[in-house]
Amino acid sequence: MVSRSAILCVFMSCATPLWAQTDDNAPLSAIDWLSESVEQPEVLAAAPVLGTQATRTPDANEAPVANSAATPSVSVQTLGGPAPRALGLLPPSATGLPADLWGQSDATTLIALLQAEQIDTLPAIQELLKTLTLAEANPPMEAATPGAFFLARVDKLLDFGALEPAQAMLESASADKPELFRRWFDVSLLTGTEDGACRALHDQPDIAPTPSARIFCLARSGDWSAAALTLNTGLALGDIDAPTGALLARFLDPDLYEGEPELDQPDRTTPLTFRMFEAIGSSLTTVGLPRAFAHADLRANVGWKGQLEAAERLARAGAISDNALIGLYTARVPAASGGVWERAKAVSRVRAALVDGNGDDMLFALNNLWDEAQAVGVAVPLARHFAPDLMASTVADQRADAILFKLLLLSDQYEQAALIDAFAQTDPFLAAVAKGDPSQAHAGRGQYPLIRDAFAAEPDATLVEMAANGRTGEAILRSIATLQQGIDGDQLAFKEGFATLRALGLEDVARRTALQYLLLE
């Protein structure tokens, strides 16, 4: 343990600037909560965010916006040579997407499109976006910034809070460059695997850790004296500001500050500051922090209620597995009522009813589950989990229950469920959508007419041609953006985006989107 005198020595020459150790005028990463864990050259130039029209179809008649033919000055950072080929976790055989998904598109355009896609949308769209980010495909044209689109894909996964696949993507690329390692380090901090990241930081000669990261890792390895010396030196040289120094000092020896006022919460919380605040006994709430931080609340040192709330938040973005969510719901017996406890009870009732085989109990439990799950946006993961057992049970053959049908329509079993006449009779239009042709079904309520018309609509010919010319991924991203405008209220955009996804071969995604739009929106 560091001596009291060593710590006091640190603060004899403290200055008092702001929290961040970066230039306030420097552009932030697309993920603005990343820790400053490694020393870097210039930050990657941020790709422009395209407007809503630009995310749909390029306008060939639009006047150029530049007032000069001169090449603009752009600050870029290479990632250490040519980007590896075909990086991704899901091969074409698993995704159904071509290996040249991105090959003929411009990387800057793809980055802007990917960054602009919404996270809080229908689960079918979320799943498609994650599939695109994880697809093993040749990289796009990236003359100025090799590897930039790969980073954008990882950042999109971080936006979703999908830390496990993001970590796997980074490891598949060998996180031996500053921007790659920076993300891997933060994922490790949020998942509690930082010791491995610290060892890698020590073993990577090409990566220079910032003083804060070096001190954190030295302390984690038990080298307290070296950590204190690094802190003292960093403050003396102005490499560490006073508030950061105060946090690091308490991290090294929290007992010295027992009884003193707690430190102010930083304006910008990073995984590194989050973990250090936790270590000194001043844990920061993840409420209001980016979704990825919710993974920290899944650890065993967090109460069950906190774990459940974090799991639901992540499940709404498809950032944890269905089994992980179910496992937390059923980990214990709720001792209270209301809120998340009611959802835990509802899940347990369905599990018990499946074991008992009582049809009345099953339908009661399912209706209760539907009410509880739909209210907080976790109906789809729960439907996916229970659907195989529900389809195998006698209830599916004997009871024409509307709620049971709706749950099955939100699962991977949607088409099989629609083929059961008893279910189809409860809502013929939903059954027709699940089968892929609602043209002859009566569309008598709500948004049913919109979905019927969307199945009959013409796709965007420009995007279909774009895909035919080797820009399939770009065409899909633009179609998603158009469809999202429709989900947000533009019916013409909905029809066009929906029809284009179908024309691009994404029939399953389109059907799921239609069913979720009707059942969840």
N, C-alpha and C positions, 0 to 999 in steps of 0.2 A: 504494500500500500504506500502511496506517496505521502511523504511527511507534510505536516502542516506548514512548516517553514518553506518547503518547496512550492506549495500552492500559493502562499502569500507572496512569495517572490515574483510569481507570475503577474500579479496585479499592481506592482509598484510602478509600472510604466504603461498602464493600460490607456488606450485612447477610447473614444466613445462614438464611433461611427454607427452605421445601420447594420441590421442583421446580415444581409446578403454579402457574400464575398465576391460578388461580380460587379462589373461596371453597370450602373443603372441604365445607361444608354444602349447596352448591348441587347440585341434581339433575343427573346426567350425561345426555347425549343417549343415545338408543337405541344409537347408535354411539359407544362411550365412548373411542375412540382418535382422535377428530377433533382436529386442531391448534387451539389458541386463536389463530387467525389474524386474526380481526376482533373489534372491540369490539361487544358486544351488550347489549340490554336484558335483561330477565329470560329465563331459559331456559324453553323450552316445557315445560309440565307433562307428565310422562310418563304415557302411557295405561296403565291397569291391565292386567296380563296375566291373561287369563281362564284359569280352571282347565280341566282336561281335559274335564269334562262341559260346561262353558260353551262350549267351542269346538265342541261337537257340535250340540246342539239346545237352544234356550232352553226352560226348564222353566216352563210357564205356572202350575204349582201351587206354585212355590217362594216361600217367604215373603220379603217385602222385607227387605233387610239394613240399611237406614237406620233410625236411631232418632230421627230428627227430620225435619221437613218443610222445615227451613231450607236455603237454598241454600248449599252449601259454598264456602269461599274457594279459588279456583283461580288460580294464576299462569299467565298465558298471554302469548304474544307474537304479534302479527299479523305477517304477512310483507309488509306494505305494500299493503294493499287487497285487493279480491276476487281470488280465485285465477283464473288463466286457465282458459278452458273447454277440455275435451276434450284435456288434455295427454297425450302418449304418442307412442311411435314406431311402433307397429303398428296400422294402421287395422282396423276391423271386418271388412273384406274379407279381411284376412290372418289374423286370429285366429279368425274365426267367432263372436266374442263380440259381444253387442249394445252399441250406443253408450251405453245407459243401464245399463251393467254395475253401477255403484255408486250410481246416482242416488237411490234411495229408502232407502238404508241410512244409519245414523248413522256419522259419521266416526270417532268415538272407538271404537266397536265394531270397525270395520274395521281401525283401527290396531292394536288389541290382538290381533285375530285374525292379522293379517299378521306382527306381531312374534313371535307364538308358534309360527309354522310352522317346522318343522325344516329345516335346510339339508342335513345329512348324511342323505339319504334316497335312494330309488330315482331314477335319472335321469329317468324319465317324470314323476315328481312335481316334481322340480327344474325341468324344462322348463315344466310347467304354471304353477308359481309365477312363473317369470320372465316368461312370457307375460302373466299377470295384471298384473304390475308395469309392463310395457311397453305394455299395451293402451291405445289411444286411446279414452277414454271420458269421459263427463261426470262431474265430481267429485261426491262425496256431499254430504250436508247438513253444513255446517261453520260453524255460527253463531259459535262462540267463537274458533276458530283457523283462519281461511281458509288453505288451502294445506298444512295439517298432514298430510293424507293423502298428498299428493304427496311431501312429505319422507319419509314412511314408506315409500313405494314406492322412492324413491332409496336409502334406508337398507337396504332389503332387498337391493337389487342390490349394495350395498357389502358386506353380509354374505356374499353369494355370492362376492365378489371380482370381480364383473363390472364392471370399471371403465369399459370402453369404452361400453357402453350407459348406465351411470350418468352418464358425462360428456355423452353425447348428450342424455339426458333433461334435465340441468341447463341445457344450452345451448338446448334447445328452449323452456325457460321463461325464458330470459334471466337469468343468475345475477347479478342486480343487487340482491339483498337479502342481508343478512348471513348467514342460515342457508343460503341457496342457494350464495352465494359461498364460504362456509367449506368446503362439500363439494367444490365445483369446484376450489378451491385445493389441497386434499389429493389429489384424484385427479390433478391436474397434477403434484404432487410425486412421486407414486408411478410415474407413467408418463414422467417426464423432460421434461415440457412446461411446467415452471414459469415459464419466461421470459414466455410469453404471459399466464399468470395474474398475474405481477407487473406487467406492463404494464396489464392490466385493473384491477388494484388501484389503480394510480396514476391511472387515468382515471375511476374511479368516485367522484364526490364524496359519494355517500350511504353509502359503506362506509369505516369508520374502521379501519385495520389496527392490530393490537396492536403494541407495540414490537418483539417478536421477528420478526413477519412483515415489518414495515417495514425492520428492519435486514437481514434476509435478502434482501429485494428490492433494497434500496439496494446491497448488496454484489454481487448478481448483475448489476446495471446498471453496476458499476464505480465507483460513488460511495462510495469507502471512507471519506473524511473525514466525510461526512454520516452514514454508518453508525456510525462510532466516536462521533460527537457524540450520536447518538440513544441509543446504548448507555450512554454516560456519564450522560446526562440521566435515562434510565430508572432506572438504579441509584440516582441521587441522590434521585429522587422516590419510590423504593420501588415503581415499576411493574414492575421486573425483579428477581427474586430472585437470590441469589448463584450457585447452581449453573447457572441459565439464563445468567446473565452470563458465567460461566466458559466455557460452551460457545460462546456468541456471540463472545467474545474470541478463542478459538482458531479459530473459523470465519473471523474477519476476518484473522488473521495466525497460522497454525499454526506457522510457522517459529520464532516466539518461544518456543514451548513444547517444542521438540525435546529429547528426553531426559528430560522430566518425566513423572511417573506419569500413566497414562491416567485420564480422568474416569470416575467410576462410571456405570454404565448407569442411566438413569432408571427409576423404578418403573412409569411409564406412558409408553410410547413412542408418539409421534405421528409422522405423516409428516414434519413439520417437523424434529423432533429427529432422526429417522432420517436424513434427508438431510444435516443438519449434522454428525452423527457420521461419516457417510461422507466428507464433505468434509475433515474433519481427519485422515483416515487411521485412524479407529477404527470401521470399519463394524460395525454390529450385525447379528447373525444374524436371519433372518426366521423361524427355527424357534421356535415358541411364540408368534409374533405373529399377529394376525388374518390371515385368508387374503388379503386385499387387498394386504398387503405383499409377497406372493410375486411380484407383477408387477415389483417392483424387481429381482428376480433374473433376469428375462427380458432385461435389457439386455445390450448387447454387451460391457460391461466386466466381466461375471460369467463365470466358467468354465463350460464346457459341462456338467459334471456338475451344478453348481448350477442352470443353466438348465433341465435336464431334470427335476430334482426339483421345481422350482417349477412347471413346466408340468404335471407329473402332479398336483400338489396342486390346481392350478386346474382341470384337466380333470375331476377327481372331482366338482367342483361345477358343471361346465358353464360355467366362467368364461373359457375361451379356445376358439377354434374348433378343430375337428378338424384342419383343415389346418395350423394353427399347431403343434399337438402333433406331427403327422407331420413337419413341416418341421424341428423340432428333433431328433427321433429320427434323421433321415437327414442332418443337417447335416455330420457327419463320420463317420469310421470309428473305432469304439471300439477303444482300445488296451489295455483292461483287461477283466476279466471279473467277473461277479457283479452283483447288484442292477440298477441302471438300465441298465448296459451290456448286460445280457442282453436287456432289452426293446428296446433300440436295435437289437441284432443281429436279434432276432426280426422286427421291422418290416422291416428291410432284406431279410431272407430272403423274406418274403412278396412284397415288391415285385419282387425278382429272379425269383421263381417265376412271377409273373404275366406278366413279360416273356418268359420262356423257354417257358412253356406246358406244362411237364412236370407231369403230374398227380400222380405220386408225390412229387416235390419240393414241390409245392403243399400236399398234405395233410400232409406232415411239417412244413412251415413253419407251417401253420395250427394244428396241434396244439401246437406249441411256443409260438406266439403266444398261444393260449388260456390255457395254463398261466401264462405270464408276466403277461399283462394282467389276468386275473381276480384274481390274487393282490394286485394293488395298486389295483383298482377303476377301470381304464381300458379294460375290454373294450368298453363301449358306444361310446365315441368311435372306437376303432379299428375296430369292426364297421361303424359308419356310413361310415367313410372307404373301407373296402375293398369293401363290399357291391356297389356298382354294377359294379366290375370283375369281382368273383367271379361275379355273376349273368350277366355277358356272356361269361364264359370257358366253355370246353368242359367244365371240371371239374364245374360245376353240373349239367350234363346227364348226365355219365357216371359220377359217383361218388356213392354214397349214404353220405356220411360224416357221422357224428353231430355232430362238432365243427364242421364246415362249416355244417351246418344250424343249430346253436346260434348261431353268429356271425351268420348271416343273420337269425335271429329277433330278435336284438338291434339290428337296423338298421331303416332306413326300408323295407326290402324284405321285411319279415317276412311279409306276406300273400302276396306273389308266390312266396316260397320255399315256403310251405305248400301251394301249388297244384301243386308238382312232386311227383309220386307217389313217386319214389325217396326224397326227403327225408321226406315224410309217413310213409312206412313205418318210418323209423328211430325215430320217436316219434309215434304217431298222436294222443296226447293234446295234445302241444305244437302239432301242426298244427291240431287242432280249436280250441284257444285262439286261435291266430293268425287263424283264420277267423271267430271270434266265437261259436261254439256247441259247447262241449265236453260237452253233455248226454248224448250217445250214446257218447262215447269212454270207454274203460276207464281209470279213475283208480286205478291200482294201487299207487302208491308216493308216499312223502314227503308234500308239500303238495298233491298233485293233487286229492284230495277237497275240500279247502278251496276251491280255485279253481273246481271244478265247482259247488259249492254257492253260491259268490259270484255266478256267472253267473245262477243261478236265484233269488237272494234278492230280497226286496222292498226298494225304496228307502225312505229316510226321508221320509214323506209331508209332514212339516212343512217340510223343506227344499225339496221339490219345489214346494210351495205358495208358499214364500218367493220362489223364483225367478220363479214366475208373477206375483207381485205387484211385480216390478221390483227385486228384491234378488238378482239372479243371482250377482253377484260374492261377496256374503256367503255365499250358499248353497254356492258352490264352495269357499270357504275353510273353511267348517265341515265339508264333506264330506272335504276333504283331511285335516283334523285327525282326523276319525274314522278314516279309512283308515290314517293314520299310527299310531294306536293299535293297529290291526290288524297292521300290519307289525311293530310292537314286541311282538306276542304275543297280543293280544286277538282271537280268531277271530270273535266276534260283531261286533265293531267293523269288522273287515276286510270281512265280508260286507255290512254295512250301508253303509259308506263306498263300497265298490266299486259296489254296485248303484245308489247315489245318483248317483255320477259318470256312470254310463251313462244314468240317467234324465234327467240334465241335458244330455245330448247329447254327452258326452265319451267316446264309444265308443273312439276311437283311443287316448286316454290310458289308458283302462281296460285295453285289450288289452295295451298296452306294459307297463303296471304288472304285470299278471298274468305275462307272459313273463319280465320281469326278476326278479320275486319268485321264480319257479321256478328260474331259471337262475343267479341271482347271490346269493340269500340263503343 
